[in-house]
């Protein structure tokens, strides 16, 4: 009985290995898969999926760091109007950036919906995680930032409407095909 169990186990392992090898070999180079994220072009989606939302004025870029191929910029902002959630008077906000070439200049992949916070300018920011209380040593992760071009009252009215209008479905996302073989 022990020999049969051993032979049977070897056969099962061999079939599984052959199946895995066939599956791996059958995949064509350049296969794609979908990467989905929130539709940042829809303010109702931004409002619904944010922990907190505010109109802020960027005061000072306080820290730039690189970690594992990614870059991050932390900016001290002054809260002009909390639109959703609680905000301290001054909050440190971190966002993902890439070096823009000149010292102290940074860029993002989507400057229209994820602008780099520049001191002296006003923005609407959406925070996805972290602390917006503004306590010492705390920071929040801004996953959305756009220039506040409607003025303070115009931004308040616009975003109050976006907050009050929940998206049609929570699964309403923009997807992009990504080449899985790209390195």
Secondary structure as UniProt FT lines:
FT   HELIX           2..26
FT   TURN            29..30
FT   STRAND          32..38
FT   TURN            40..41
FT   HELIX           43..48
FT   STRAND          52..67
FT   TURN            68..69
FT   STRAND          70..84
FT   STRAND          90..99
FT   TURN            103..104
FT   STRAND          106..107
FT   TURN            111..113
FT   TURN            119..120
FT   STRAND          122..130
FT   TURN            136..137
FT   STRAND          140..147
FT   HELIX           151..164
FT   TURN            170..171
FT   STRAND          173..179
FT   TURN            180..181
//
